[in-house]
């Protein structure tokens, strides 16, 4: 009797497992290239152009600060020479020597403050641009992910995997991918469907016009007695 009961329980358990297995849909995996989607999104192009413009504006401001710093350096050289001349002069009074030394020291302090202004400005600009880029990346990757999810669900997908990632050894995590399951181009077309019409080409710049300053190239400023 016990053997019959155990057999019935086993059959019931097997039957439940079989029904459960039949209820689970077969995995259907699609892949996308998130890097390609990010770089190919028209909003990424727009954001990159805006950042480049702001970098160039910051470059112009850095050059202005640098010119001011260089002007202070030239003034300091004059004051330093005046101090040396006064100090070595047998007819100069102690008061005149003290004033010449004080003027030179004050100009050096002004130069150091200008150097700090340049460093603080450069650091703030870099931090602001990096924060803007990170915020944009989070926003656009979330948007791309939603579009990819909608398309994948319509195709009956159970999973979507990003194929642009690399393993710790730098090798692609996928050895073979059936192109039929790659929906990158379909997603790219969808995210770019609202791309604004391209503006008319701008008039050619005048011959001999100075090129825009390259982003990321800080102007060289020489500050005597201080580190750059």
C-alpha positions as a Markdown table, in Angstrom:
| # | Residue | x | y | z |
|---|---|---|---|---|
| 1 | Unk | 0.0 | 0.0 | 0.0 |
| 2 | Unk | 2.8 | 2.4 | 0.9 |
| 3 | Unk | 4.6 | 1.6 | -2.4 |
| 4 | Unk | 1.4 | 2.4 | -4.3 |
| 5 | Unk | 1.0 | 5.7 | -2.4 |
| 6 | Unk | 4.6 | 6.7 | -3.1 |
| 7 | Unk | 4.2 | 5.9 | -6.7 |
| 8 | Unk | 1.1 | 8.0 | -7.0 |
| 9 | Unk | 2.8 | 10.9 | -5.3 |
| 10 | Unk | 5.8 | 10.6 | -7.6 |
| 11 | Unk | 3.5 | 10.5 | -10.7 |
| 12 | Unk | 1.6 | 13.6 | -9.4 |
| 13 | Unk | 4.9 | 15.5 | -8.8 |
| 14 | Unk | 6.2 | 14.6 | -12.3 |
| 15 | Unk | 2.9 | 15.6 | -13.8 |
| 16 | Unk | 3.1 | 19.0 | -12.1 |
| 17 | Unk | 6.7 | 19.5 | -13.2 |
| 18 | Unk | 5.7 | 18.7 | -16.8 |
| 19 | Unk | 2.8 | 21.1 | -16.7 |
| 20 | Unk | 5.0 | 23.8 | -15.2 |
| 21 | Unk | 7.7 | 23.2 | -17.9 |
| 22 | Unk | 5.1 | 23.5 | -20.6 |
| 23 | Unk | 3.8 | 26.8 | -19.1 |
| 24 | Unk | 7.2 | 28.4 | -19.2 |
| 25 | Unk | 7.9 | 30.0 | -22.6 |
| 26 | Unk | 11.1 | 29.1 | -24.4 |
| 27 | Unk | 13.8 | 31.8 | -23.9 |
| 28 | Unk | 13.9 | 34.3 | -26.7 |
| 29 | Unk | 17.0 | 36.6 | -26.5 |
| 30 | Unk | 17.7 | 39.7 | -28.5 |
| 31 | Unk | 20.9 | 41.7 | -28.6 |
| 32 | Unk | 21.6 | 45.4 | -29.1 |
| 33 | Unk | 24.8 | 47.5 | -29.3 |
| 34 | Unk | 24.3 | 50.2 | -26.7 |
| 35 | Unk | 27.5 | 52.0 | -27.7 |
| 36 | Unk | 26.4 | 52.3 | -31.3 |
| 37 | Unk | 23.0 | 53.4 | -30.3 |
| 38 | Unk | 24.4 | 56.1 | -28.0 |
| 39 | Unk | 26.8 | 57.4 | -30.5 |
| 40 | Unk | 24.3 | 57.3 | -33.3 |
| 41 | Unk | 21.5 | 59.0 | -31.4 |
| 42 | Unk | 20.8 | 62.5 | -32.9 |
| 43 | Unk | 20.5 | 63.9 | -29.3 |
| 44 | Unk | 24.1 | 62.7 | -28.6 |
| 45 | Unk | 25.3 | 64.7 | -31.6 |
| 46 | Unk | 23.4 | 67.8 | -30.5 |
| 47 | Unk | 24.7 | 67.5 | -26.9 |
| 48 | Unk | 28.3 | 67.0 | -28.2 |
| 49 | Unk | 28.0 | 70.1 | -30.3 |
| 50 | Unk | 26.7 | 72.2 | -27.3 |
| 51 | Unk | 29.5 | 71.0 | -25.1 |
| 52 | Unk | 32.0 | 71.8 | -27.8 |
| 53 | Unk | 30.7 | 75.4 | -28.0 |
| 54 | Unk | 30.9 | 75.8 | -24.3 |
| 55 | Unk | 34.4 | 74.4 | -24.3 |
| 56 | Unk | 35.4 | 77.0 | -26.8 |
| 57 | Unk | 33.8 | 79.8 | -24.8 |
| 58 | Unk | 35.7 | 78.6 | -21.7 |
| 59 | Unk | 38.9 | 78.6 | -23.8 |
| 60 | Unk | 38.3 | 82.2 | -24.8 |
| 61 | Unk | 37.9 | 83.1 | -21.1 |
| 62 | Unk | 41.0 | 81.2 | -20.2 |
| 63 | Unk | 43.0 | 83.1 | -22.8 |
| 64 | Unk | 41.6 | 86.4 | -21.5 |
| 65 | Unk | 42.7 | 85.5 | -17.9 |
| 66 | Unk | 46.1 | 84.4 | -19.3 |
| 67 | Unk | 46.6 | 87.7 | -21.1 |
| 68 | Unk | 45.8 | 89.5 | -17.9 |
| 69 | Unk | 48.3 | 87.3 | -16.1 |
| 70 | Unk | 51.0 | 87.9 | -18.6 |
| 71 | Unk | 50.4 | 91.6 | -18.4 |
| 72 | Unk | 50.9 | 91.4 | -14.6 |
| 73 | Unk | 54.1 | 89.4 | -15.2 |
| 74 | Unk | 55.5 | 92.2 | -17.4 |
| 75 | Unk | 54.6 | 94.8 | -14.8 |
| 76 | Unk | 56.3 | 92.7 | -12.1 |
| 77 | Unk | 59.5 | 92.6 | -14.2 |
| 78 | Unk | 59.5 | 96.3 | -14.4 |
| 79 | Unk | 58.9 | 96.7 | -10.7 |
| 80 | Unk | 61.6 | 94.1 | -9.9 |
| 81 | Unk | 64.1 | 95.9 | -12.0 |
| 82 | Unk | 63.1 | 99.2 | -10.4 |
| 83 | Unk | 63.6 | 97.7 | -7.0 |
| 84 | Unk | 67.1 | 96.4 | -7.9 |
| 85 | Unk | 68.0 | 99.7 | -9.2 |
| 86 | Unk | 66.8 | 101.6 | -6.2 |
| 87 | Unk | 68.3 | 99.1 | -3.7 |
| 88 | Unk | 71.8 | 99.5 | -5.4 |
| 89 | Unk | 71.4 | 103.3 | -5.7 |
| 90 | Unk | 73.7 | 105.2 | -3.2 |
| 91 | Unk | 71.4 | 108.2 | -3.3 |
| 92 | Unk | 68.0 | 106.4 | -2.8 |
| 93 | Unk | 66.5 | 106.7 | 0.6 |
| 94 | Unk | 65.5 | 103.8 | 2.8 |
| 95 | Unk | 61.9 | 104.8 | 2.4 |
| 96 | Unk | 62.2 | 104.7 | -1.5 |
| 97 | Unk | 63.9 | 101.3 | -1.3 |
| 98 | Unk | 61.2 | 99.9 | 1.0 |
| 99 | Unk | 58.4 | 101.2 | -1.3 |
| 100 | Unk | 60.1 | 99.7 | -4.4 |
| 101 | Unk | 60.4 | 96.3 | -2.6 |
| 102 | Unk | 56.8 | 96.6 | -1.4 |
| 103 | Unk | 55.5 | 97.4 | -4.9 |
| 104 | Unk | 57.3 | 94.4 | -6.4 |
| 105 | Unk | 56.0 | 92.0 | -3.6 |
| 106 | Unk | 52.4 | 93.3 | -4.0 |
| 107 | Unk | 52.6 | 92.7 | -7.8 |
| 108 | Unk | 53.8 | 89.1 | -7.2 |
| 109 | Unk | 50.9 | 88.5 | -4.9 |
| 110 | Unk | 48.6 | 89.8 | -7.5 |
| 111 | Unk | 50.1 | 87.4 | -10.0 |
| 112 | Unk | 49.6 | 84.5 | -7.6 |
| 113 | Unk | 46.0 | 85.4 | -7.2 |
| 114 | Unk | 45.5 | 85.6 | -11.0 |
| 115 | Unk | 47.1 | 82.1 | -11.2 |
| 116 | Unk | 44.7 | 80.8 | -8.7 |
| 117 | Unk | 41.8 | 82.4 | -10.7 |
| 118 | Unk | 42.9 | 80.5 | -13.8 |
| 119 | Unk | 43.3 | 77.2 | -12.0 |
| 120 | Unk | 39.9 | 77.6 | -10.2 |
| 121 | Unk | 38.2 | 78.6 | -13.5 |
| 122 | Unk | 39.7 | 75.7 | -15.4 |
| 123 | Unk | 38.8 | 73.2 | -12.6 |
| 124 | Unk | 35.2 | 74.5 | -12.4 |
| 125 | Unk | 34.7 | 74.3 | -16.1 |
| 126 | Unk | 36.0 | 70.8 | -16.3 |
| 127 | Unk | 33.8 | 69.6 | -13.4 |
| 128 | Unk | 30.7 | 71.3 | -14.9 |
| 129 | Unk | 31.2 | 69.8 | -18.4 |
| 130 | Unk | 31.8 | 66.4 | -16.9 |
| 131 | Unk | 28.7 | 66.6 | -14.8 |
| 132 | Unk | 26.6 | 67.7 | -17.8 |
| 133 | Unk | 28.0 | 64.8 | -19.8 |
| 134 | Unk | 27.2 | 62.2 | -17.1 |
| 135 | Unk | 23.7 | 63.6 | -16.6 |
| 136 | Unk | 23.1 | 63.4 | -20.4 |
| 137 | Unk | 24.5 | 59.9 | -20.6 |
| 138 | Unk | 22.2 | 58.7 | -17.9 |
| 139 | Unk | 19.2 | 60.3 | -19.5 |
| 140 | Unk | 19.8 | 59.1 | -23.1 |
| 141 | Unk | 20.8 | 55.6 | -22.1 |
| 142 | Unk | 17.5 | 55.3 | -20.2 |
| 143 | Unk | 15.6 | 56.6 | -23.2 |
| 144 | Unk | 17.4 | 54.1 | -25.5 |
| 145 | Unk | 16.7 | 51.3 | -23.1 |
| 146 | Unk | 13.0 | 52.0 | -23.0 |
| 147 | Unk | 12.8 | 52.0 | -26.8 |
| 148 | Unk | 14.7 | 48.8 | -27.1 |
| 149 | Unk | 12.5 | 47.2 | -24.4 |
| 150 | Unk | 9.3 | 48.1 | -26.3 |
| 151 | Unk | 10.6 | 46.7 | -29.6 |
| 152 | Unk | 11.9 | 43.5 | -27.9 |
| 153 | Unk | 8.6 | 42.9 | -26.2 |
| 154 | Unk | 6.7 | 43.3 | -29.4 |
| 155 | Unk | 8.9 | 40.5 | -30.8 |
| 156 | Unk | 8.2 | 38.3 | -27.8 |
| 157 | Unk | 11.6 | 38.6 | -26.3 |
| 158 | Unk | 12.3 | 37.3 | -22.8 |
| 159 | Unk | 15.7 | 39.0 | -22.6 |
| 160 | Unk | 17.7 | 41.8 | -24.2 |
| 161 | Unk | 21.5 | 41.8 | -23.9 |
| 162 | Unk | 24.0 | 44.6 | -24.7 |
| 163 | Unk | 26.7 | 43.1 | -27.0 |
| 164 | Unk | 29.0 | 46.2 | -26.8 |
| 165 | Unk | 30.3 | 45.2 | -23.4 |
| 166 | Unk | 33.7 | 43.4 | -23.0 |
| 167 | Unk | 34.8 | 40.8 | -20.5 |
| 168 | Unk | 37.6 | 41.6 | -18.0 |
| 169 | Unk | 40.1 | 40.2 | -20.5 |
| 170 | Unk | 38.9 | 42.7 | -23.1 |
| 171 | Unk | 37.3 | 40.1 | -25.3 |
| 172 | Unk | 33.7 | 40.2 | -26.5 |
| 173 | Unk | 31.3 | 38.3 | -24.3 |
| 174 | Unk | 29.7 | 36.8 | -27.4 |
| 175 | Unk | 31.5 | 34.4 | -29.7 |
| 176 | Unk | 28.7 | 34.1 | -32.2 |
| 177 | Unk | 25.5 | 36.0 | -32.6 |
| 178 | Unk | 22.8 | 35.3 | -35.2 |
| 179 | Unk | 22.2 | 38.6 | -37.0 |
| 180 | Unk | 18.5 | 37.9 | -37.0 |
| 181 | Unk | 18.4 | 38.5 | -33.2 |
| 182 | Unk | 20.3 | 41.8 | -33.4 |
| 183 | Unk | 17.7 | 44.7 | -33.2 |
| 184 | Unk | 20.3 | 47.5 | -33.0 |
| 185 | Unk | 19.4 | 49.0 | -36.4 |
| 186 | Unk | 15.7 | 48.8 | -35.7 |
| 187 | Unk | 16.1 | 50.6 | -32.3 |
| 188 | Unk | 18.4 | 53.2 | -33.9 |
| 189 | Unk | 15.8 | 54.0 | -36.5 |
| 190 | Unk | 13.2 | 54.4 | -33.9 |
| 191 | Unk | 15.2 | 56.7 | -31.6 |
| 192 | Unk | 16.1 | 58.9 | -34.6 |
| 193 | Unk | 12.6 | 59.1 | -36.1 |
| 194 | Unk | 12.1 | 62.6 | -34.6 |
| 195 | Unk | 15.5 | 64.0 | -35.8 |
| 196 | Unk | 15.1 | 67.6 | -36.7 |
| 197 | Unk | 15.6 | 68.6 | -40.3 |
| 198 | Unk | 19.2 | 69.5 | -41.0 |
| 199 | Unk | 19.7 | 73.4 | -41.2 |
| 200 | Unk | 20.9 | 75.0 | -44.4 |
| 201 | Unk | 24.7 | 75.0 | -44.7 |
| 202 | Unk | 26.3 | 78.1 | -43.2 |
| 203 | Unk | 28.2 | 80.5 | -45.4 |
| 204 | Unk | 31.8 | 79.8 | -45.9 |
| 205 | Unk | 34.1 | 81.6 | -43.4 |
| 206 | Unk | 36.2 | 84.5 | -44.7 |
| 207 | Unk | 39.6 | 83.6 | -45.9 |
| 208 | Unk | 42.3 | 84.1 | -43.4 |
| 209 | Unk | 39.9 | 84.1 | -40.4 |
| 210 | Unk | 41.5 | 82.7 | -37.3 |
| 211 | Unk | 40.3 | 79.2 | -36.4 |
| 212 | Unk | 38.3 | 78.5 | -33.3 |
| 213 | Unk | 40.5 | 77.6 | -30.3 |
| 214 | Unk | 40.8 | 73.8 | -29.8 |
| 215 | Unk | 38.9 | 72.5 | -26.9 |
| 216 | Unk | 40.9 | 71.2 | -24.0 |
| 217 | Unk | 44.1 | 73.1 | -24.8 |
| 218 | Unk | 44.7 | 75.4 | -21.9 |
| 219 | Unk | 46.6 | 78.6 | -22.7 |
| 220 | Unk | 50.2 | 78.8 | -21.5 |
| 221 | Unk | 50.8 | 81.4 | -18.8 |
| 222 | Unk | 54.1 | 81.9 | -17.2 |
| 223 | Unk | 54.1 | 83.0 | -13.6 |
| 224 | Unk | 57.5 | 83.8 | -12.1 |
| 225 | Unk | 58.2 | 82.2 | -8.8 |
| 226 | Unk | 55.0 | 80.0 | -8.9 |
| 227 | Unk | 54.1 | 76.6 | -10.2 |
| 228 | Unk | 52.1 | 76.5 | -13.4 |
